[in-house]
Amino acid sequence: MTKSTTALWSVVIGAISLFCLHTASVEACTGIRLQSVGGGTVYGRTMEWGAFDLNTRVAIIPRGYEFSGLTPEGLNGKKWTAKYGVVGLDMLHKDWLADGMNEKGLTVGLFYHPGFAVYSKYEKSKASNSITAVDVVSYILSQFATIDEVRRGMDDVLVVAVLEEAIGNIPVQAHWFVTSPDGDSVVIEFTDGKMKIYDNPLGVLTNSPNFDWHMTNLRNYVNLSQVSLPGKRIEELDFKPLGGGSGMIGLPGDFTPPSRFVRAVAYTQTARLTSSANETVYEVFRILDNFNLPLGAAEGAGDVATQGMRSATIWTSVWNLQDCILSYHTQHNRRVRTLDLKKIDFSNIGEKIIHLSLDKNKEQDTEELTLSK
């Protein structure tokens, strides 16, 4: 190896090391969308954050709730009033939604996008039209009922960077997965200060890098199939696959966003056909269980802040867009719990956001079997 080659490899290794350090304490979330044979749409995602517990609550936002957008100067950003009632899952005991659905069945998920999300430059003169990343889910869900409205409405707002102390005084770098009841999905990203909205026909999102890179990367896996490989005869010897699943040989199995994106596409494209939205909820949970991460596999290993946590996957949410039902389970309790948005009178629940605990008790709900006499 020449000196110039050695120097080149040193630069490459150094860059990789810096990237790994930068991404060592970030989310590893995976989101998918499935549809039933009858057209019922279901969106679900895992929430990974192994550095500390996000202390997520269910947040119920009434119609008419008054919002104030956050800017680097404080709550002097855009003011808006909720047109639609919203149910969401918040973060850090603040009214920052990571995931949610409105009463029209529109869903939005925030996914971490470190190293690639670059927002608009903040200008004080435009503060009244500015919000930040943690406002986006609430803004979209409280204002819009369709993907077309989202496309138009997001052009009328500026998303700016605000430093967040809880994650080391850096901005919450994010992109967003938006889905409507008819199955249409888009991804919203900010690159070099400009917003891009991508169609998401496969209904999958993970984390960095940018969405269009992930879609291009799928070309490396066009050989994958749910059909097992045929046997092959070599030198009078018969070689057959050792077992089922040989069509998926080459499927990446690590926890990185590119690998999880490929796996999520492979699993959703080979999912069983479901007859209803309710049955599709089961299938979404089954697929997302493949993306659960143990503590230490993603971030925060051995940190005192992880005391009391059981998993880097804090919770998994599944949203039935047809029937407007939230289903979820958590790191503490795998029992599925539900909340029906159609049973909430969003115009008659008061003026404040209502918060519900994800877990009444942080332990697994079990059923003991007994012999009947």
N, C-alpha and C positions, 0 to 999 in steps of 0.2 A: 504494500500500500504506500503510495507516494505521500509526501508531506502535504501537498494540496488536497489530496483525497482525505487524509486524516483531519485536516482543518475543516473540510466540508462536513464530515461526519460529526465533528464536535459541535458545529453550528446546528446541525439537524437535531442531534441528541439534546442540546441545550434548549432548542425551541420546543421539542416534545416535552421536556421536563417542565418548562414554564407553563405549557398548556395543561399538563396534568395537575400542577399545583393550583392553577387558576380554577380548574373544574373539580377539584377534590372535595369541595364543600357545597355542591349545588344539587338541585333536584335531579331525579332520574325518572320523571313521570312519563307515562305512556297512555295515549288516548286513542280510542277506536270508535267507529260508528258502524252499526249493522242495521239491516232492514229485514222485516219479515216478508213472506211471500205476498201478503196482502198490502204491503207498503208501510207497515208500522215502523217508525224510526226509533232507534235506541242509541244513545251516546253514553260512553263510560270512560273512566280514567282512573289510574292509580295516582296517589299523591305520595311521593317520596321526599323525605327531608330527614336525614339521619343525624344532623348536627345538634338538633334540639327539637323538642315537641312544639309544633305550631299551635297547640291548644285550640284546635278548630271547633267552632260551634255551628249549628244550623242557624242561619239568619233569615228572618221573614220580614220583608220590606213592604210596607203598605203603599197603595196608590196615594199620590199626593206628597210623599216624603220629599223633603227639601235637601238637595245635595250641594256640597261646595267642593270644587276641584282643588287638589293639592298642587302647589308649585314650590320652587325653592324658597319662596318667601313665606309660605304658610298656606292657610285655607283662603287665599284670595283669588282662586281660579274660577273657572266657569261655574255658574249657578244653574241648576236645572231641577225640575220637578218630575217625580216618577209618574209616567203615564200608565205603567203596568205594574202589578204586584210581582214580587220576585222572591224566590227561595234560593238561598245560596249557602255555600260553605266558606266560612271566613278564616282569617289567619291572625295569630298573635293577639287574640282578644281585641282586635280592632275591626272596624267595619270595612275591611278589605276583602273582597270576594275572590277566591281562587277558582270557584266553579259555581255554576248556577243555571237556573231556568226561570223564565217568566211565565205568566199565566197564559200566554199565547203559544207556549211550547218551544220557544227559541232557547237554545242553550249556548253558553260560552264557557270555555275553560282557559285559564292562564297557565302557560307552561314556561318554565325558565329557559332563557335563551342567552346564556353567558358568552361574552366575547364577540357577539354579532349584532345585538340590538343597539342601535344608535338613534336616539330620538331627536326631535326638533330642538334647535337652540332656543332657550328661554329668553323671551323679550318682555320686559315689564309692561310695555305698552299693549301687549297682547295677552296679558294675564287673564282677562275676563273671558277668554276663549280657550284657556289652557287647562289640561288635567295631566295626571301622571299615570304610570303603569298600573298602580293598584286601584285606580278609579275606572279603568276601562271596562271590566266585567259589569260593574254596577251601571255604568253609563249606557252600555249597549242594551242590557236587559231591561232597564227601566224606560228606555226611549223607543225601542224598535221592535217590530213584530215579524219582519221578514229579512232575508239576506239582502234583497235589493235596498231596503231601507238602511241596513247597516252600511252597505257600500256608499250610499249617498251621504248618510249622516256622519260617517267618520271623516269625510272630506272637510267637514265644517268645524272640526276641533283639532287643537294642537296637543300632541302628547309630548311632554317634556320630562327630563331626568330630574329626580329628586333623590338625594342621598338618604339611605336608610341605615340607621345605627345598628339595628338587630342583625344585619348581615355584613357588618364591617364598614359602614359608611361608604357604601357604593350604591348606585341606583339599582332598583329591581329591573333587571334585564329580562324581558319577556316577549313571547309571541302568543297568539290567541287562536283557538280552535272554535269556530262558530258553526252551529248546525241548526237547521230549521226542520219542522215536522215533515216536510215533503222529502227529506233526505239530502237536500242541498247542503254542502259544507264548504267553508272557506277558511283559509289561514291568513291572519293579519300579522305582518312583520314591519319593523322599522329598520331600514338600512341606510346609513349615511344621511340620517335626518329625514328621509323620505319614506312615506308609507307605501307598502305593497300589499295587495290583496290577491292571494292565489286561490284558484279553484282547487278543491281537495276531493277529487272524484273517488279516491280509494278510502277516504275517511280514516286517516291515520295521522298522528302527530307525536313526536317525542321532543327532543331538545335540540341543541346545536349540532351541526351548523344550520344554514338557512334551508327552508323547505324545498326550494328548487334543487339544491344539492342532493338532498335525500331522494328526490324523485329520479334524478339522474343516476344515482348510485344503485337504484333498483335494477339497472341494466346488467349489473354484474351477477345477478341471481336469476336470470331468465330460465336457467336449467331446472329450477326447483319445481317439484310436482308432488301432489298428494298420492300419486300412483307409484307403487313400488317399482324399482328397476328390474328389468328382465334378467334372467341368468345369462351367463356367457360361457362358451366352450373354448378352452385354450389347451392346445397340445393334448387332445383326447381327454382332457379333464373338464368336468362340469363345475362351474362356480355359480352359486346362487346367493342372493342376499341372506344375511344371517337372521333377519327378522323383518317385521313390518317397519315402514317409515323410511325405507332406503331412498325414496324419491326426494326426501328432504336433506340428503347428505350435502353438506356445504352450507347449511343454514347457520349463520353466526350465532354463538351462544353466550357471548359476554354481555356485560351490562351497559356498554356505551350506547349513546343515543343512535348512532347509525345502525348498530346491530339490532337494537330493540325495534327500530323502525322497520327493518327488513322482516324481522320475526312477526311483528304485528300485521304487516301486509300479508305474509304467508298464512298466518292463522285466520285472519278475517276472510281471505279469499277462498279458504278451504273449509270455512265454517259450515255446519249442518244447516239445511233449510229449516226455517221456523215458520209456524202457521200464524202466529200472532205477535204483537209487540210484547205482551207479557212473557211469552215463551222465549222471545229474543233476549229479554233481560237475563234469563238463565245462561244463555249462550255467551253473552258479553261478560258476565261474571266468570264463567269457565275460562275464557280466553285471557282475561286480565289476571287470573290467578297465576299464569305463567310468568308474570312480571313482578311478583312480590320479591322484595330484596331484604336480606337480613341486615341487622346492624353491622357496620364495618365493611359491608360490600360496596357501599356507595360513598359514605362520608361520615365523619364524626366518631370514628372508632375510639372507644376508651375515654371520650370526653365526659366530664362530670355532668354536663348538661343533658346527657342521654340517660341519666338515671331514671328508672321507671318506664323507659321505653322498651318495647318488645320487638320492634321491627323498624327498618328504614321506610317501609311502606306504612304510612300512618293511617291512611284510609283509602277505600276504593268506593267510588260513587258511580251509580248507573241511573241514567235519566230516561224514562219512557216518555218520549215527546208526544206520542199520540194520546196517551191518557193523562199526561202531566203528573207523573208520579216519580218521586225520588226514592231510590233504594241505595243502601250503603252498608258496609261493614267496616270494622276498624282493626287496628293492631291489637286491641285488647279483647275484642269480642267479634267472632266471625258470624254470629247470627245476623241475618239481613233484617234491617229495620226500614220502614217506609214512611213517606209523608205524601199525602195526596193534595196537590195544589188546588184541585177543583172543590175541595171541602173547606177552603179558606176564603172568607169574605175579605178581600184585600182593601175594600173601602170602609170596613167597619171594625178594624182591629187596633185603632188608635193611630197616633201620629209618629210613634217611635218604632225603631227596629226591634223586633222580638227575637231573643236569643234562646236556643234550646241546646242542651248538652248532647254531644254525639253519643256519649256513654254515661248512663245513669250510674253504672258500676263498672270499674275498669277490670273486669274479669270475664272469662268465657261463660256464656249462658249454656248450660248443658242439661240434658234430659236423662234421667236415670231409668233404665229399663228394669221392670220387675215382672216376675211370673204371676199371672193371674190365677186364682184358685177357682 
